[in-house]
């Protein structure tokens, strides 16, 4: 290996509107459904989430991604013209085509960069950083901008209380740069996986080429999330645990040597179960899902950015990230900040 890759900057952005659990409870009463703040908190750990107004240009997926990207570039001491490559992780793009990476490139003025979207849903940011690492290690790229951003609120059936309580909108970004192979501050290991036999645990039936969104399909909400929550919970705990242990073993870093764990922010009970199985204290776990909910590909980069900016994650510390998403995709990464 001639080169390694290191994360040198992070950024995040969220829409303005806060939607609390009480707000959701009031919305559901319109459809004869009941829930309350205590019920949601106990089952998910979520208190509120952010919801985009897509009539506001500043709150489009690519616009939130651009804000997060600019903050990440500033932290890394880079300009948009320094970027060789953009990897944009999202399952809720601005448009079916062109890619959201192209919209982002135009918005931040990254004229030298080529870009692409990837859709690994909630695992997208981890997949994106690992992909960036491979381009860097091959010598193809020197500076890669990785963005994980979602506007999931437009794919939610607000009459489905098992789904509408979970998700929010937001964006996170990281600058990944070339580094000497033996540099201490680098990505140490990663593990990615996929099990397509579990695709229907969480999916959107319509909106792709397999099913057009006709008036009848629209009336049935087939263009919105469908989820088997109970089964997904069990699979998530098992899969996240396996990914974490494999990645730590590959890095030759025992859990007791970790400084921080930044997991996908899907559900607090899932996070607690995984931390317990891997052997990580909850005091070492970075949590932001109470304030933002599950923002899919944005959960890890936004939590990571928050912890770096408030001083919890400090230079030289070792961090584990771990995610699972629809597909079922999963991935983990160990790096030294």
C-alpha positions as CSV (number, residue, x, y, z in Angstrom):
1,X,0.0,0.0,0.0
2,X,1.6,3.2,-1.2
3,X,-1.0,5.6,0.3
4,X,-3.4,5.8,3.1
5,X,-6.5,8.1,3.5
6,X,-7.4,10.4,6.4
7,X,-10.4,12.5,7.3
8,X,-9.3,16.1,7.7
9,X,-12.6,18.0,8.0
10,X,-16.3,17.5,8.8
11,X,-19.4,19.6,8.5
12,X,-23.2,19.4,9.0
13,X,-26.4,21.2,8.2
14,X,-30.1,20.9,9.1
15,X,-33.3,22.6,8.0
16,X,-34.9,25.1,10.4
17,X,-38.2,23.4,11.3
18,X,-38.2,21.3,14.4
19,X,-41.0,18.7,14.6
20,X,-41.4,17.4,18.2
21,X,-43.1,14.2,19.3
22,X,-46.0,16.2,20.5
23,X,-46.3,17.7,17.0
24,X,-46.4,14.2,15.5
25,X,-49.0,13.1,18.1
26,X,-51.2,16.0,17.1
27,X,-50.8,15.2,13.4
28,X,-51.8,11.6,13.9
29,X,-55.0,12.5,15.7
30,X,-56.2,13.9,12.4
31,X,-56.3,10.3,11.1
32,X,-57.7,8.7,14.2
33,X,-54.3,7.4,15.4
34,X,-52.8,7.8,18.8
35,X,-49.2,8.2,20.1
36,X,-47.5,10.5,22.6
37,X,-44.1,11.8,23.5
38,X,-43.4,9.2,26.2
39,X,-44.2,6.3,23.9
40,X,-41.9,7.6,21.2
41,X,-39.1,8.4,23.6
42,X,-39.2,5.0,25.3
43,X,-39.1,3.0,22.0
44,X,-36.7,5.2,20.0
45,X,-34.9,7.8,22.1
46,X,-36.1,10.5,19.7
47,X,-37.5,13.8,21.1
48,X,-37.6,15.9,17.9
49,X,-36.4,15.9,14.3
50,X,-35.9,18.5,11.5
51,X,-38.1,18.7,8.5
52,X,-37.2,20.4,5.2
53,X,-39.3,22.9,3.4
54,X,-38.4,22.0,-0.2
55,X,-40.1,25.2,-1.5
56,X,-37.2,26.9,0.1
57,X,-34.1,26.5,-2.2
58,X,-31.8,26.5,0.9
59,X,-33.4,23.3,2.2
60,X,-33.2,21.1,-0.8
61,X,-31.0,18.0,-0.3
62,X,-28.2,19.4,-2.4
63,X,-28.4,22.8,-0.6
64,X,-28.1,21.2,2.8
65,X,-25.2,19.1,1.4
66,X,-23.6,22.2,0.1
67,X,-23.7,23.9,3.5
68,X,-22.2,20.8,5.2
69,X,-19.6,20.5,2.5
70,X,-18.5,24.2,2.8
71,X,-18.1,23.7,6.6
72,X,-16.1,20.5,6.1
73,X,-13.8,22.2,3.6
74,X,-13.3,25.2,5.9
75,X,-12.2,22.8,8.8
76,X,-9.8,21.0,6.4
77,X,-8.3,24.2,5.1
78,X,-9.4,23.4,1.5
79,X,-11.4,25.2,-1.2
80,X,-13.9,23.8,-3.6
81,X,-11.2,23.9,-6.3
82,X,-9.0,21.5,-4.3
83,X,-11.6,18.7,-4.7
84,X,-10.8,16.0,-7.1
85,X,-13.9,13.9,-6.6
86,X,-17.4,14.1,-5.0
87,X,-19.2,11.1,-3.6
88,X,-22.7,11.9,-2.6
89,X,-24.6,9.3,-0.5
90,X,-28.4,9.7,-0.5
91,X,-31.6,7.8,-1.1
92,X,-33.6,11.0,-1.4
93,X,-32.0,12.9,-4.3
94,X,-33.1,16.2,-5.6
95,X,-33.9,14.6,-9.0
96,X,-33.8,11.2,-10.5
97,X,-31.2,12.7,-12.9
98,X,-28.8,14.3,-12.9
99,X,-27.1,13.0,-9.7
100,X,-27.2,15.1,-6.6
101,X,-23.4,15.2,-6.8
102,X,-23.7,17.3,-10.0
103,X,-26.1,19.7,-8.3
104,X,-23.7,20.0,-5.4
105,X,-20.7,20.6,-7.7
106,X,-22.5,23.5,-9.3
107,X,-23.6,25.0,-5.9
108,X,-20.1,25.0,-4.3
109,X,-18.1,25.7,-7.5
110,X,-16.0,22.6,-7.4
111,X,-15.1,22.9,-11.1
112,X,-12.3,20.4,-11.1
113,X,-14.2,17.6,-9.4
114,X,-16.0,14.7,-11.0
115,X,-18.9,13.3,-8.9
116,X,-21.3,10.4,-8.4
117,X,-24.1,9.4,-6.2
118,X,-24.3,6.2,-4.2
119,X,-27.4,4.7,-2.6
120,X,-26.6,2.4,0.3
121,X,-29.4,4.2,2.3
122,X,-28.3,4.5,6.0
123,X,-24.9,2.9,5.3
124,X,-24.2,5.4,2.6
125,X,-21.7,7.6,4.4
126,X,-19.5,4.7,5.5
127,X,-19.7,3.2,2.0
128,X,-18.8,6.7,0.6
129,X,-15.7,7.1,2.8
130,X,-14.5,3.6,2.1
131,X,-14.9,4.2,-1.6
132,X,-13.0,7.5,-1.3
133,X,-10.2,5.6,0.5
134,X,-9.9,3.1,-2.4
135,X,-9.6,5.9,-5.0
136,X,-7.0,7.6,-2.8
137,X,-5.0,4.5,-2.2
138,X,-4.9,3.7,-5.9
139,X,-3.4,7.1,-6.6
140,X,-6.4,8.2,-8.7
141,X,-7.6,11.0,-6.2
142,X,-5.9,13.2,-3.6
143,X,-8.9,15.0,-2.1
144,X,-12.4,13.6,-2.0
145,X,-15.5,15.2,-0.6
146,X,-18.0,12.7,0.8
147,X,-21.5,13.9,1.6
148,X,-24.3,12.0,3.3
149,X,-27.6,13.9,3.0
150,X,-31.3,13.2,3.1
151,X,-34.7,14.8,2.8
152,X,-36.6,11.7,4.0
153,X,-39.7,13.6,5.1
154,X,-41.1,13.5,1.5
155,X,-40.9,9.7,1.5
156,X,-42.8,9.2,4.8
157,X,-46.4,8.2,5.1
158,X,-47.5,10.6,7.9
159,X,-50.4,8.2,8.6
160,X,-48.1,5.3,9.5
161,X,-47.1,5.8,13.1
162,X,-44.4,3.1,13.0
163,X,-42.5,5.1,10.4
164,X,-43.3,8.8,10.8
165,X,-41.9,9.0,14.3
166,X,-38.4,7.8,13.2
167,X,-37.0,10.0,10.4
168,X,-35.7,13.5,9.8
169,X,-33.8,15.6,7.3
170,X,-30.2,16.8,7.3
171,X,-26.7,16.6,5.8
172,X,-23.2,15.8,6.9
173,X,-19.9,15.9,5.0
174,X,-16.3,14.9,5.3
175,X,-13.1,15.7,3.5
176,X,-10.9,12.6,2.9
177,X,-7.3,13.2,1.8
178,X,-4.2,11.3,0.7
179,X,-1.8,10.5,3.5
180,X,1.5,8.6,4.0
181,X,0.8,4.9,4.3
182,X,2.1,4.7,7.9
183,X,0.7,7.9,9.2
184,X,-1.0,7.4,12.6
185,X,-3.9,9.6,11.8
186,X,-5.7,7.6,9.0
187,X,-8.5,5.2,8.2
188,X,-7.3,1.9,9.9
189,X,-9.9,-0.6,8.7
190,X,-13.3,-1.1,7.3
191,X,-15.9,-3.8,6.5
192,X,-18.9,-3.6,4.1
193,X,-21.7,-6.0,3.5
194,X,-25.1,-6.5,1.8
195,X,-27.9,-9.0,2.0
196,X,-30.5,-8.5,-0.7
197,X,-32.7,-11.3,0.7
198,X,-33.8,-8.7,3.3
199,X,-34.7,-6.0,0.9
200,X,-38.4,-5.8,1.9
201,X,-37.7,-5.2,5.6
202,X,-37.5,-1.5,4.6
203,X,-38.3,-0.3,1.1
204,X,-40.2,2.1,-1.2
205,X,-42.2,0.0,-3.7
206,X,-43.0,2.7,-6.3
207,X,-41.1,5.5,-7.9
208,X,-38.5,3.4,-9.8
209,X,-38.7,1.8,-13.2
210,X,-40.4,-1.3,-11.7
211,X,-43.5,0.7,-10.6
212,X,-44.6,4.1,-11.9
213,X,-46.3,6.4,-9.5
214,X,-49.8,6.4,-11.1
215,X,-52.8,8.1,-9.3
216,X,-53.8,4.6,-7.9
217,X,-50.3,3.9,-6.7
218,X,-50.2,7.4,-5.1
219,X,-53.5,6.8,-3.3
220,X,-52.1,3.6,-1.8
221,X,-49.0,5.4,-0.6
222,X,-46.8,2.9,-2.4
223,X,-44.3,5.7,-3.1
224,X,-43.6,5.9,0.7
225,X,-41.5,3.9,3.1
226,X,-42.7,0.4,4.0
227,X,-41.0,-1.2,7.1
228,X,-41.1,-4.4,9.1
229,X,-39.9,-2.7,12.3
230,X,-39.8,-5.7,14.6
231,X,-37.7,-7.9,12.3
232,X,-35.5,-5.0,11.3
233,X,-34.6,-4.4,14.9
234,X,-33.3,-7.9,15.4
235,X,-31.4,-7.9,12.1
236,X,-29.9,-4.5,12.9
237,X,-28.5,-5.6,16.3
238,X,-27.0,-8.7,14.9
239,X,-25.6,-7.1,11.8
240,X,-24.1,-4.0,13.5
241,X,-22.4,-6.2,16.1
242,X,-20.9,-8.4,13.5
243,X,-19.6,-5.4,11.4
244,X,-18.1,-3.7,14.5
245,X,-16.3,-6.8,15.7
246,X,-14.9,-7.6,12.2
247,X,-13.7,-4.1,11.7
248,X,-12.0,-3.9,15.1
249,X,-10.3,-7.3,14.5
250,X,-9.1,-6.2,11.1
251,X,-7.6,-3.0,12.7
252,X,-6.2,-5.0,15.6
253,X,-7.9,-2.6,18.0
254,X,-9.7,-4.2,20.9
255,X,-12.9,-2.5,22.0
256,X,-11.3,-1.4,25.3
257,X,-8.8,0.7,23.2
258,X,-11.5,2.7,21.4
259,X,-12.1,6.3,22.4
260,X,-15.4,6.8,20.7
261,X,-18.2,4.9,19.0
262,X,-20.3,6.8,16.4
263,X,-23.1,4.4,15.3
264,X,-26.0,5.0,12.9
265,X,-28.7,6.9,14.7
266,X,-31.7,4.6,14.1
267,X,-32.9,3.7,17.5
268,X,-31.4,4.2,21.0
269,X,-32.3,0.6,22.1
270,X,-30.4,-0.7,19.0
271,X,-27.4,1.4,19.9
272,X,-27.4,0.3,23.5
273,X,-27.7,-3.4,22.5
274,X,-24.8,-3.2,20.1
275,X,-22.6,-1.2,22.5
276,X,-23.2,-3.9,25.1
277,X,-22.4,-6.8,22.8
278,X,-19.2,-5.2,21.4
279,X,-18.0,-4.1,24.9
280,X,-18.3,-0.3,24.6
281,X,-19.5,1.9,27.4
282,X,-22.4,4.2,26.6
283,X,-20.3,7.0,27.9
284,X,-18.1,6.5,24.8
285,X,-21.1,6.6,22.4
286,X,-21.9,9.7,20.4
287,X,-25.7,10.3,20.2
288,X,-27.6,13.0,18.3
289,X,-30.8,11.1,17.4
290,X,-32.7,12.6,20.3
291,X,-32.6,16.0,18.4
292,X,-32.5,14.9,14.8
293,X,-34.0,11.4,14.5
294,X,-32.9,9.0,11.9
295,X,-31.4,11.0,9.0
296,X,-30.2,7.9,7.1
297,X,-26.9,8.6,5.3
298,X,-26.5,11.9,7.3
299,X,-26.6,10.4,10.8
300,X,-22.9,9.4,11.2
301,X,-21.3,12.5,9.6
302,X,-23.5,14.9,11.6
303,X,-22.9,13.1,14.9
304,X,-19.2,13.0,14.1
305,X,-19.1,16.6,13.2
306,X,-20.8,17.6,16.4
307,X,-18.5,15.7,18.6
308,X,-15.4,17.0,16.8
309,X,-16.5,20.6,17.0
310,X,-17.5,20.4,20.7
311,X,-14.2,18.9,21.6
312,X,-15.2,15.4,22.6
313,X,-13.3,13.8,19.8
314,X,-9.7,15.0,19.9
315,X,-6.7,14.6,17.6
316,X,-5.1,11.2,18.0
317,X,-8.2,9.4,19.3
318,X,-9.6,6.2,17.7
319,X,-13.2,6.2,16.5
320,X,-15.5,3.3,15.3
321,X,-18.4,4.1,13.0
322,X,-21.1,1.5,12.3
323,X,-24.2,1.5,10.1
324,X,-26.9,-0.6,8.6
325,X,-29.6,0.4,6.1
326,X,-32.2,-0.8,3.7
327,X,-31.0,-3.4,1.3
328,X,-29.9,-4.7,3.7
329,X,-26.6,-2.8,3.6
330,X,-24.1,-2.5,6.5
331,X,-20.7,-1.2,7.1
332,X,-18.2,-0.2,9.7
333,X,-15.0,1.8,9.8
334,X,-12.2,2.4,12.3
335,X,-10.1,5.6,11.9
336,X,-7.8,7.7,14.0
337,X,-8.7,11.4,14.1
